[in-house]
Amino acid sequence: MPNPERQYALISAAVTVLAVLLIFLPGWMGVDGMNGGYAISFVALWMAISAALVAWFFWRRARQVDRILNGQDVWARWQYTPAEWQVYAAAEQEVRLEENRGLWWLMTGMCLVTGVVFWLIDREDSFSSSGLIFCCMNHSKS
């Protein structure tokens, strides 16, 4: 059985490498920093950091799934009826949501930090910055 967590980790690692390359794109193409070059590099830096953290989370989970698929760390094995399986699947979904909550809060925090930085840099254009901060704060309530 293939390990989907490993595939997600590899995709995130590839996005990290691509984002790191994009950091240097303005310099390679001769784009002046004040004409959008710094913005491209800044967005690429945040993409690289985010993708690296996501890759790290998925890589850890992929190792756990590999151990389970190889028969290691398996304590018991039993069979369920379809009704029992539905109850188990619902409980497992709650566990997965709880495991991913840390990653979700990390990404929400990064969005908030980015929004606050934009707001501090250009307070006159507060509509876009305030909108970004509001969306992050509103999304975190769900």
C-alpha positions as CSV (number, residue, x, y, z in Angstrom):
1,M,0.0,0.0,0.0
2,P,1.5,3.4,-1.0
3,N,2.1,5.9,1.8
4,P,0.2,9.1,0.8
5,E,1.8,11.1,3.6
6,R,5.2,10.5,2.0
7,Q,3.9,11.8,-1.3
8,Y,2.6,14.9,0.4
9,A,6.0,15.4,2.1
10,L,7.8,15.1,-1.2
11,I,5.4,17.6,-2.9
12,S,5.9,20.1,0.0
13,A,9.7,19.6,-0.3
14,A,9.5,20.3,-4.0
15,V,7.5,23.5,-3.3
16,T,10.1,24.5,-0.8
17,V,12.9,24.1,-3.3
18,L,10.9,26.0,-5.9
19,A,10.1,28.8,-3.5
20,V,13.8,29.1,-2.5
21,L,14.6,29.5,-6.2
22,L,11.9,32.1,-6.5
23,I,13.5,34.2,-3.8
24,F,16.4,34.9,-6.2
25,L,14.3,35.3,-9.3
26,P,14.1,39.1,-9.2
27,G,17.9,39.3,-9.1
28,W,18.3,36.8,-12.0
29,M,15.8,38.6,-14.1
30,G,17.0,42.1,-13.3
31,V,13.8,43.3,-11.5
32,D,14.5,46.3,-9.3
33,G,13.7,45.7,-5.7
34,M,11.5,48.8,-5.5
35,N,9.6,47.7,-8.6
36,G,8.3,44.5,-7.1
37,G,11.5,42.5,-6.7
38,Y,11.4,42.7,-2.9
39,A,7.7,41.7,-2.9
40,I,8.4,38.6,-5.0
41,S,11.3,37.7,-2.7
42,F,9.2,38.3,0.4
43,V,6.3,36.2,-0.8
44,A,8.7,33.4,-1.9
45,L,10.4,33.5,1.5
46,W,7.1,32.9,3.2
47,M,6.2,30.2,0.8
48,A,9.5,28.5,1.4
49,I,9.1,28.7,5.2
50,S,5.5,27.4,5.0
51,A,6.3,24.6,2.6
52,A,9.3,23.5,4.7
53,L,7.2,23.3,7.8
54,V,4.5,21.4,6.0
55,A,7.0,19.0,4.6
56,W,8.5,18.4,8.1
57,F,5.0,17.6,9.5
58,F,4.2,15.3,6.7
59,W,7.6,13.6,6.8
60,R,7.1,12.8,10.5
61,R,3.6,11.4,9.8
62,A,5.0,9.4,6.8
63,R,7.5,7.7,9.1
64,Q,4.7,6.7,11.5
65,V,2.6,5.3,8.6
66,D,5.6,3.4,7.2
67,R,6.0,1.7,10.6
68,I,2.4,0.7,10.7
69,L,2.3,-0.5,7.1
70,N,5.5,-2.6,7.7
71,G,3.9,-4.3,10.7
72,Q,5.9,-2.4,13.3
73,D,4.2,-0.6,16.2
74,V,1.1,-2.7,15.6
75,W,-0.3,-3.9,18.9
76,A,-3.5,-5.6,17.8
77,R,-5.6,-6.4,14.8
78,W,-9.4,-6.9,14.7
79,Q,-12.3,-6.7,12.3
80,Y,-15.3,-4.4,12.5
81,T,-18.8,-4.5,11.1
82,P,-19.7,-1.6,8.8
83,A,-21.6,0.2,11.5
84,E,-18.7,-0.2,14.0
85,W,-16.4,1.0,11.3
86,Q,-18.4,4.2,10.8
87,V,-18.1,5.0,14.6
88,Y,-14.4,4.3,14.4
89,A,-13.9,6.5,11.3
90,A,-15.7,9.4,13.0
91,A,-13.4,9.1,16.1
92,E,-10.4,8.8,13.9
93,Q,-11.4,12.0,12.1
94,E,-11.5,13.8,15.4
95,V,-8.0,12.6,16.2
96,R,-6.7,13.7,12.9
97,L,-8.3,17.1,13.2
98,E,-6.6,17.5,16.7
99,E,-3.2,16.4,15.3
100,N,-3.5,18.9,12.4
101,R,-4.7,21.7,14.7
102,G,-1.1,22.7,15.5
103,L,-0.3,23.1,11.8
104,W,-3.4,25.1,11.3
105,W,-2.6,27.5,14.1
106,L,0.9,27.9,12.8
107,M,-0.4,28.9,9.4
108,T,-3.0,31.2,10.9
109,G,-0.2,32.9,13.0
110,M,2.0,33.3,9.9
111,C,-0.9,35.0,8.1
112,L,-1.6,37.3,11.0
113,V,2.1,38.2,11.3
114,T,2.2,39.0,7.5
115,G,-1.0,41.1,7.8
116,V,0.4,43.0,10.8
117,V,3.7,43.7,9.0
118,F,1.8,45.0,5.9
119,W,-0.3,47.1,8.1
120,L,2.7,48.6,10.0
121,I,4.5,49.3,6.7
122,D,1.7,51.0,4.9
123,R,-1.0,52.2,7.2
124,E,-2.7,54.3,4.6
125,D,-3.6,51.2,2.6
126,S,-5.3,49.7,5.6
127,F,-8.2,48.1,3.7
128,S,-6.1,45.2,2.3
129,S,-4.1,44.7,5.5
130,S,-7.2,44.9,7.7
131,G,-9.0,42.6,5.4
132,L,-6.2,40.0,5.6
133,I,-6.1,40.3,9.4
134,F,-9.9,40.1,9.7
135,C,-10.0,37.0,7.4
136,C,-7.4,35.2,9.5
137,M,-9.1,36.1,12.8
138,N,-12.5,35.2,11.5
139,H,-11.2,31.9,10.0
140,S,-9.5,31.0,13.4
141,K,-12.9,31.0,15.1
142,S,-14.1,28.0,13.0
